[in-house]
């Protein structure tokens, strides 16, 4: 991809302005890139504090590095995460069923988020802003966001980067809703320093997997507290997919405070009985190394695996991207990649059509919609095979 120098926004006499709803990774990818091509950008985020500092692991993808390169974050690639060497599949007894050399880098959500925030002008990042609705003018050239606190913000473009439960999507495309895929992802982070020799056997430094009926687990090392990538300061990140009925899903989503959650229970909020449940299930389904890792994890968390790929991403001057537009299953390792790819291609389209935003959006949308659908199909195929053993 060619490196783009910023346009001179004054040449058209008007510096275009983008309102971004959602200040997580998608919002920051698009916000930093639009600023880089000369747009005024304000991000509105509904949460009041910093996001969970111990989000799960992410496979580092070239699209993320390309965003960093364009916005001028040029740290050495090795500082972005923890390398793994082999992909290792264990059998039920903990022996190696297959080993393949496949080096890659695993990073973490907080590390990417922190890097993007450092590149954005935080005067224009507004927290505690919950969107109520969006309005466009009659000519569909101007859009206004209204917030619960009575404030509003207007611009030439509004980007819904507000995640899988997008408020923007639910207003503009109310029928486009994520569906439950029939299984859960139990997750956990264990300090590397707490890993015993038997846990490390075959798993440490590799990307490990194990399959069973209705069960698929994987794990790898990710940066630790303060984004440290030093040995013994990192975390072992594991994800265990389990088939679960809608009834079981609802029970799992009742957190330890009795609050019914829709699709995820964050670290530290899981009801106590699910830890015992995981320990028991680990004994009957997992190789010894993974059994130990699951049992040693203090605060497992969980999310429902969901499917979504919208048919439309643009309506007038409103668009959605990232998980607001499509939720690829985690097997694709594509959620962060897709958010970065959506944002990169949007910046390219807007820069190629500096005088015609509508033409830019029309050229951007079809490929992004089809990319979302392609990832949806890929994730569904993988899930069918791994979880339900159907080709």
Residue pairs with C-beta under 8 A, 6 or more apart in sequence:
1 66
1 344
1 348
3 69
3 70
4 36
4 37
4 70
4 347
4 348
4 351
6 36
6 37
6 38
7 37
7 38
7 351
7 354
8 38
9 15
9 16
9 38
9 39
11 354
12 354
12 355
15 38
15 39
15 40
16 38
16 39
16 40
16 155
16 156
16 157
16 350
16 357
17 39
17 40
17 41
17 42
17 154
17 155
17 156
17 157
18 30
18 31
18 34
18 39
18 40
18 41
18 42
18 155
18 156
18 157
18 158
18 159
19 42
19 44
19 143
19 145
19 153
19 154
19 155
19 157
19 158
19 159
20 27
20 30
20 31
20 41
20 42
20 43
20 44
20 158
20 159
20 161
21 27
21 44
21 131
21 145
21 158
21 159
21 160
21 161
21 162
21 167
21 168
22 43
22 44
22 45
22 160
22 161
22 162
22 163
22 166
22 322
22 324
23 31
23 43
23 44
23 45
23 47
23 125
23 127
24 45
24 51
24 113
24 161
24 163
25 109
25 112
25 113
25 116
25 322
25 336
25 339
26 161
26 163
26 321
26 322
26 323
26 324
26 339
26 342
26 343
27 43
27 45
27 159
27 161
27 162
27 322
28 43
28 113
28 116
28 117
28 120
29 67
29 116
29 161
29 322
29 339
29 340
29 342
29 343
29 344
30 159
30 161
30 321
30 342
30 343
30 346
30 347
31 41
31 43
31 120
32 67
32 71
32 116
32 119
32 120
33 67
33 70
33 71
33 343
33 344
33 346
33 347
34 41
34 346
34 347
34 350
35 41
35 71
35 120
35 121
36 70
36 71
36 72
36 347
37 347
37 350
37 351
39 350
40 124
40 155
41 124
42 124
42 125
42 126
42 153
42 155
43 120
43 124
43 125
43 126
44 126
44 129
44 131
44 145
44 147
44 153
45 125
45 126
45 127
45 128
45 129
46 127
46 128
46 129
46 130
46 131
46 162
47 127
47 128
48 127
48 128
49 127
51 109
51 110
51 113
52 109
52 110
52 266
52 267
53 110
54 110
54 189
54 235
54 267
55 108
55 109
55 110
55 113
56 108
56 109
56 187
56 189
56 222
56 237
56 239
57 106
57 107
57 108
57 109
57 220
57 222
57 237
58 106
58 107
58 108
58 109
58 112
58 222
58 333
58 336
59 104
59 105
59 106
59 107
59 333
60 80
60 81
60 104
60 105
60 106
60 107
61 333
61 334
61 336
61 337
61 340
63 337
63 340
63 341
63 344
64 112
64 336
64 337
64 340
65 77
65 80
66 340
66 344
67 116
67 340
67 343
67 344
68 74
68 75
68 115
70 344
70 347
71 116
71 119
72 119
73 115
73 118
73 119
75 115
77 105
78 105
78 229
79 229
80 105
80 107
80 111
81 105
81 106
81 107
81 108
81 111
81 222
81 223
81 229
82 105
82 106
82 107
82 220
82 221
82 222
82 223
82 229
82 234
83 103
83 104
83 105
83 106
84 103
84 104
84 105
84 106
84 205
84 206
84 207
84 220
84 221
85 101
85 102
85 103
85 205
85 206
86 99
86 100
86 101
86 102
86 206
86 207
87 98
87 99
87 100
87 102
87 206
87 207
87 209
88 96
88 98
88 99
88 202
88 203
88 206
88 207
88 208
88 209
89 96
89 97
89 98
89 99
89 208
89 209
89 210
89 211
90 96
90 97
90 202
90 203
90 208
90 209
90 210
90 287
90 289
90 290
91 97
91 210
91 287
92 210
92 212
92 286
92 287
93 287
93 288
94 201
94 202
94 287
94 288
94 289
96 202
102 207
104 207
106 207
106 220
106 221
106 222
106 237
107 222
107 223
108 222
108 223
108 227
108 235
108 237
110 223
110 227
111 223
111 227
112 336
114 227
117 125
128 149
129 147
129 148
129 149
129 151
130 147
130 148
130 149
130 167
131 145
131 146
131 147
131 148
131 162
131 167
131 168
132 146
132 147
132 148
133 145
133 146
133 171
134 143
134 144
134 145
134 146
134 158
134 168
134 171
134 172
134 318
135 143
135 144
135 146
136 142
136 143
136 144
136 315
136 316
136 317
136 318
137 143
140 316
140 317
140 358
141 156
141 317
142 154
142 155
142 156
142 317
143 154
143 155
143 156
143 157
143 158
143 316
143 317
143 318
144 152
144 153
144 154
145 152
145 153
145 154
145 158
146 152
147 153
156 317
156 357
157 317
157 318
157 319
157 357
158 168
158 317
158 318
158 319
159 319
159 320
159 321
159 346
160 166
160 167
160 168
160 169
160 172
160 318
160 319
160 320
160 321
160 324
161 320
161 321
161 322
161 324
161 339
162 168
162 169
162 324
163 322
163 323
163 324
164 178
164 263
164 306
164 308
164 323
164 324
164 327
165 178
165 262
165 263
166 320
166 323
166 324
168 318
168 320
168 324
169 176
169 310
169 320
169 324
169 325
172 315
172 318
172 320
173 310
173 312
173 315
173 320
176 308
176 310
176 311
177 308
178 263
178 306
178 307
178 308
178 327
179 306
179 307
179 308
180 246
180 249
180 263
180 304
180 305
180 306
181 304
181 305
181 306
181 307
181 329
181 380
181 383
182 243
182 244
182 305
182 387
182 388
183 214
183 241
183 242
183 243
183 244
183 305
183 383
183 387
184 241
184 242
184 244
184 249
184 252
184 302
184 303
184 304
184 305
185 239
185 240
185 241
185 302
185 303
185 304
185 305
185 330
186 239
186 240
186 241
186 242
186 278
186 300
186 301
186 302
187 237
187 238
187 239
187 240
187 300
187 301
187 302
187 303
188 237
188 238
188 293
188 294
188 297
188 299
188 300
188 301
189 222
189 235
189 236
189 237
189 238
189 267
189 297
190 235
190 236
190 238
190 293
190 296
190 297
191 224
191 235
191 236
192 221
192 224
192 231
192 232
192 233
192 234
192 235
192 236
193 232
193 233
194 296
195 204
195 236
195 293
195 296
196 292
198 288
198 289
198 292
199 236
199 289
199 292
199 293
199 296
200 289
201 289
202 208
202 289
203 219
203 236
203 289
203 290
203 293
204 221
205 221
206 220
207 218
207 219
207 220
208 218
208 219
208 220
208 289
208 290
209 216
209 217
209 218
210 216
210 217
210 218
210 286
210 287
210 290
211 386
212 285
212 286
213 285
213 389
214 242
214 243
214 387
214 388
215 240
215 241
215 242
215 243
215 281
215 285
215 286
216 240
216 241
216 386
216 387
217 238
217 239
217 240
217 241
217 286
217 290
218 238
218 239
219 236
219 237
219 238
219 239
219 290
219 293
220 236
220 237
221 234
221 235
221 236
221 237
222 234
222 235
222 236
222 237
223 229
223 234
223 235
224 230
224 233
224 234
224 235
225 233
228 234
236 293
238 290
238 293
238 294
238 297
239 330
240 278
240 286
240 290
240 294
241 305
241 383
241 386
241 387
242 281
243 387
243 388
244 252
249 304
250 260
252 265
252 274
252 302
253 260
253 261
253 262
253 263
253 264
253 265
253 304
254 260
254 261
254 271
255 261
255 265
255 269
255 270
255 271
256 269
256 270
256 271
256 272
257 269
263 303
263 304
263 306
264 301
264 302
264 303
264 304
265 301
265 302
265 303
266 301
267 299
267 300
267 301
268 299
268 301
269 301
270 299
270 300
270 301
270 302
274 300
274 302
275 300
278 294
278 300
279 294
279 295
282 290
282 291
282 294
282 295
283 291
286 294
294 300
305 329
305 330
305 383
306 327
307 327
307 329
307 376
307 379
307 380
308 323
308 325
308 326
308 327
308 376
309 325
309 326
309 327
309 369
309 372
309 373
309 375
309 376
310 320
310 325
310 326
310 369
310 372
311 369
312 365
312 369
313 319
313 320
313 321
313 325
313 365
313 368
313 369
313 372
314 361
314 362
314 364
314 365
317 357
317 358
317 361
319 346
319 361
319 365
321 339
321 342
321 343
321 346
321 368
322 335
322 338
322 339
322 342
322 343
323 335
323 339
325 342
325 368
325 369
325 372
326 338
326 371
326 372
326 373
326 375
326 376
327 335
328 334
328 335
328 338
328 372
328 375
328 376
328 378
328 379
329 376
329 379
329 380
329 382
329 383
330 379
331 379
331 382
331 383
331 386
332 375
332 378
332 379
332 382
334 375
334 378
334 379
338 371
338 372
338 375
341 368
341 371
342 368
342 371
345 364
345 367
345 368
346 364
349 360
349 361
349 363
349 364
350 357
350 360
352 360
352 363
353 359
353 360
353 363
384 390
384 391
385 391
